[in-house]
């Protein structure tokens, strides 16, 4: 294996911080950054840092332009009031989708909980009265029916809320 001659090598990690803004601090560390003899040329390092700084500034400008650009379906409508109303409609649709997921999870949880509670009550009564499995089956079915009734009731409330929101939305659109 050849001895190391002290020259910087591309395979050796550099001790320079690529985000360091002070190129003079590393002027004598023997790492020119390009794999040359490592003469500590501060001018070469300065130009590398300047190129890096320009790239970072360019990236910041592009990110700012991208953040300022409209997104989604409303982006096609331009910057007028139509774009704002379309953006608001898209936000309302996203909020409605989130509420729908929440209601769905709630209904599923209520159904499972009612069946579990009914089954647990049935098991407890069967063990106490030694009537296995009859009370378990009875309360399991009662829990299932109670869960379905809760889901249907919650769906009715949700449908009424949606209908009221549509009426309110249609009434405000025609005024």
C-alpha positions, -999 to +999 in steps of 0.1 A: +000+000+000+015+034-010+024+059+017+003+090+019+023+120+006+003+147+024-015+159-008-053+162-007-071+133-022-106+131-035-111+099-014-103+117+018-131+138+034-124+175+035-124+193+068-140+223+051-177+231+058-194+237+024-217+262+040-189+282+056-190+319+044-154+326+055-130+312+029-100+328+045-104+307+076-094+276+056-066+292+036-038+271+051-055+238+057-039+221+026-072+213+009-078+232-023-110+213-029-101+202-065-076+174-058-046+195-069-013+199-050-031+217-022-011+249-023-038+267-003-048+291-031-073+314-013-085+329-046-096+295-060-114+288-028-130+323-029-143+316-064-157+282-053-175+299-024-188+327-047-202+301-072-218+283-043-233+315-029-247+323-063-263+289-066-278+292-031-292+327-040-306+314-073-322+285-055-337+309-030-351+331-058-367+301-075-382+289-043-397+323-036-412+324-071-426+289-067-442+297-033-458+329-048-473+310-077-509+298-074-515+261-070-542+236-078-573+240-099-575+277-091-541+283-107-557+280-142-581+308-134-555+336-131-551+362-104-586+377-105-615+372-082-625+340-100-592+324-089-599+334-053-634+320-053-621+288-070-593+285-044-619+290-016-641+263-032-611+239-034-603+246+003-640+239+012-639+207-007-607+196+010-622+205+044-654+185+035-633+155+025-615+157+059-648+159+078-661+129+058-631+108+068-636+119+104-673+109+103-664+076+087-639+067+113-663+078+141-691+056+126-668+026+123-655+031+159-691+033+172-701+001+155-671-018+167-674-004+202-711-013+205-704-049+193-675-052+218-695-038+247-725-061+239-702-091+237-684-082+269-717-078+288-729-111+274-697-130+284-699-115+319-735-124+324-729-159+310-701-166+334-721-152+363-752-171+355-735-201+339-756-199+308-728-200+282-732-191+252-768-178+251-765-144+268-732-138+249-750-144+216-780-123+227-759-093+238-736-096+209-765-092+185-780-064+207-746-046+205-745-051+167-781-037+164-772-007+187-741+000+166-760-001+133-787+022+148-759+047+159-743+046+125-777+053+108-785+081+132-751+097+127-755+094+089-788+111+091-773+140+110-745+142+085-769+142+056-789+170+072-758+191+077-747+186+041-782+196+029-783+227+051-748+237+038-759+233+002-790+253+008-770+281+025-744+279-003-771+281-030-790+309-013-758+330-010-749+323-046-782+336-059-782+368-038 
